Amino acid sequence: MRKELVVVGAVTGAALLAAAVAVVMVVRDRKQRNERRRKRSLRSLRKFARDCATPVPKLWSIAGDLASSLVYHDASHSSSDTDSPLRLVVSYAHPLPTGDASKIEEKGWYYGVNLRGKALLILSAQLRGKREPISHLNRDLVSVPSAIMAATPQELCNFIASTLSTFINRHGGYEKDSEQHDEKRILGFTFTYPPDQREASLSPNTAFKWKTFAFDDKEAKEMVEEMNKALERHGLSMRVFSLVDDTVGDLASGRYYSDDAIAAINLGTGTNAAYVEQGKAVSSSYKSEELVVNVDWGDFKSSHLPLTEYDECLDIESSNPGCRTFEKLISGMYLGEIVRKVLLKMAQESSLFGAKVPPKLSCPNLLRPMDVAAMHQDTSEEREVIEDKLRDIFGIMESTPTARELVGEVCDIAAERGARLAGAGIVGIMKKLNRIKDKKSVVLVQGGLYEHYRVYRNYVHSSVWEMLGNELSDNVIIQPCHGGSGAGSLFLAATHESRMRHE
C-alpha cells in the first residue's frame, strides 16, 4: 500500500512539475513573442523617424528652394504655363490699414463676412484707431445649405445678404456711427479655401469659384457686383469693395497693429500663405507702393522634402496625385491619415494591437487632426486619452501601455515634421523678401492646427528659432491673428471706408 502511495505521489509530483514547466515555457514564449513584436515596432518607428527627420541644414535647403520658387506671373497662367512651380497672384493692390492717428485712422463700427466652404461667418466690431484692440466683437457662424452652394452666384449672394440682415437686426451696431451714414458702408468679404472644394471648383455648377483671385480678376469682379446687387435688394446700405482670400485679411489685421506685419500663414485643414511685396519688385506697371501676393504654397515641391513610403501611398490614394505635396506634409487634412497608415503597418508587421489587425484601422480618414493632437498631448501616466481614442475610433478594446506609448511617438514624429516644414516655409518667404538679417518682420498665423494644437505650434516656433539662431531669431516674430479667423474682413472694410471718408 505504501509503495502504491509513493508511486502515485511521484506520478502526481511529476505531473505538477511538468505542468509548471509548461506554464513557465508558455509565459516565456509569450514574453519572447511580445519582445520580438516590440522590437519590430521599434524598428518601424525608428525608420519612420529617420525618414521624417528635419535637421536644420535640410530646413535651410527647403527654405532656399521655396524662396527660389517665388516667381511672379499673371494670375491667368497655370503652373504648367510658366517656369515657376508655384502660382503667385497679386490679390490685393490697395493700401493696407495703418492704425495710426497721424495717417488715415481706421475708426468706427464695421462689418465683414467670411465664406468658408459650407459655412458663413458674419462679424461686426468696433475699431477705435490708434492701434487699440478690437472691441464689441460679434460673430455668427451659419451653415450654407448644399443646394445654395450648388446654385447660382445670385442665389448665394442673396443668402449672404439675407443672413447679414438677420445678423444686424440681432446684434445692432448698424446705427452707432452717424458719420458713416453719408455713403454706403463697406462690407469686408473674405473666403477661406476649403481643401475638399478644390476639385469642385473646376465644375461650372458651383455658386462660388474656389480659387485665388487676382485683384483685377473678371470672376471676382462679377461676384462683387452680384453681391452688391443682393445687398441693395435686401435694403442694406452697404457695398463690397473686393473679394480676397482670408490670408489677405489676416495681413490687414496685422498691419493695423504693426507696420512690421509682412506675412500671413494659414495652418489649418489646408494651408496657404500671403505676404506684402513692393509694387516695383513685382512689375513696373503697378502704381501701388505695396501689394499683397498670395502664395498657393500647398503645391510647393522640393527634392529636400522628407517624404516617406506613407506619404507616397497617401498621394497615390488621394484625389489629386502628384499635387499639393507641401500641403499633404504640413496641414491638418492629411496628418491623421499619415498617423493611421503608420499604425496600420505596425499592427500588420508586429501585432501592435494583438494577433488580429483591428478592421477599422484599415478605414481611411477616420483619424482627425484634433484626435492626433489629443493623443500627442496625453500626459497621463497610463496614456488614458490614447486608450480612449483607440477604442472609440478604431474599436481597439485592449491596448498595452507599450502600444499606447508607441502611438504617442508616431503622433509626435508626424506633427513635428509638419510643423518644422511650415517653419522652414516662413523662413523661405523672409529669405525671398530679404528680411532676415536687418529688418523686423511680424508673421500672422491662423488656422485650427496652429491655434488648437499646442505642441504643433511650439514646433513651428522652435524650428524658426533653430534656423535663425540667437542673433537673428528676434527679427521674425510669429503671432496668432488678431480677432481670430475671419476677422480680417473687418480690417479690410475699415481701411477702405476710412480712406473714402478722407478723400
Secondary structure, 3 states (H helix, E strand, C coil): CHHHHHHHHHHHHHHHHHHHHHHHHHHHHHHHHHHHHHHHHHHHHHHHHHHHCCCHHHHHHHHHHHHHHCCCCCCCCCHHHCCCCCCEEEEECCCCCCCCCCCCCCEEEEEEEEEECCEEEEEEEEEECCCCCCEEEEEEEEECCHHHHCCCHHHHHHHHHHHHHHHHHHHCCCCCCHHHCCCCEEEEEEECCCHHHCCHHHCCCCCCCCCCCCCCCHHHHHHHHHHHHHHHHCCCCEEEEEEEEHHHHHHHHHHHHCCCEEEEEEECCCEEEEEEEEHHHHCCCCCCCEEEEEECHHHCCCCCCCCCHHHHHHHHHCCCCCCCHHHHHHCHHHHHHHHHHHHHHHHHHHCCCCCCCCHHHHCCCCCCHHHHHHHHCCCCCCCHHHHHHHHHHHCCCCCCHHHHHHHHHHHHHHHHHHHHHHHHHHHHHHHHCCCCCCCCEEEEEECHHHHHCHHHHHHHHHHHHHHHHHHHHHHEEEEECCCCCCCHHHHHHHHHHHHHHHC
